[in-house]
């Protein structure tokens, strides 16, 4: 198989405008993101990148400046965004050299497949094995760890799970191993869906974990006991009403992918749903974790439908 080739886009940008940038990059076809307090890195398949898209990105930056959202110095830094090309195999090789098994919650250990035989000390834990491809989730990001901890805390045996933006499928796989009866994962990216199917087989849950490729509309079903969403805040805002309809009364919506400073945005959206749509969703739990740079703080929320 010919390895996929990706373009990595690195933008110097303050954290408060990164959600806006992610929305624009989503529209351009970007697949995944890494954020710090001062920088945003996005990846896109090279065949989907073009100078036309680069120019659209520059125009978006200029519009942010024209609207007074960013300063002139911010614009200067953002206009100097860098582009690098990397092969999937190069990224995977570098990643494999640096990664180790990690305990992410009281009972869940995540390990790369090539180190699964080295985790005998975790033999009483639930082991989730990953072999991720470029740009999709692992247990090594703060938001994934927060999600896994809330899943472990709130999941009950027999739950039916929906995982939106499933990526590697790590969240759904962990839920099934914790006792969920079955899980359905959905992702708009075909490569992510392919990766999630491979991970389901690797973890022996392929008979209880279904993956569908496409937008949320490919999941017409309702009646889920827990819905998992670890994606950008703008996307969450756009689909939360649909998710609420799919959730059983008493069910839990577990959300992450945004900073603690954005918590109120989510709470305001819950209030709007109750006021406009008579849907009652209440915050029942939250966890936070400070980012590696020690500056920003990620958050995950557990929300109950009543």
Secondary structure, 3 states (H helix, E strand, C coil): CCCCEEEEEEEECCHHHHHHHHHHHHHHCCCEEEECCCEEEEEEEHHHCCHHHHHHHHHHHHHHHHCCCCCHHHHHHHHCCEEEEEEHHHHHHHHHHHCCCEECCCCEEEEEHHHHHHCHHHCCCEEEEECCCCCCCCCCCHHHHHHHHHHHHHCCCCCEEEEECCCCCHHHHHHHHHCCCEEEEEECCHHHHHHHHHHHHHCCCCCCEEEEECCHHHCCCCCEEEEEEECCHHHHHHHHHHHHHHEEEEEEEEEEEEEHHHHHHHHHHHHHHHHHHCCCEEEEEEEEEECCCCCCEEEEEEEEEC
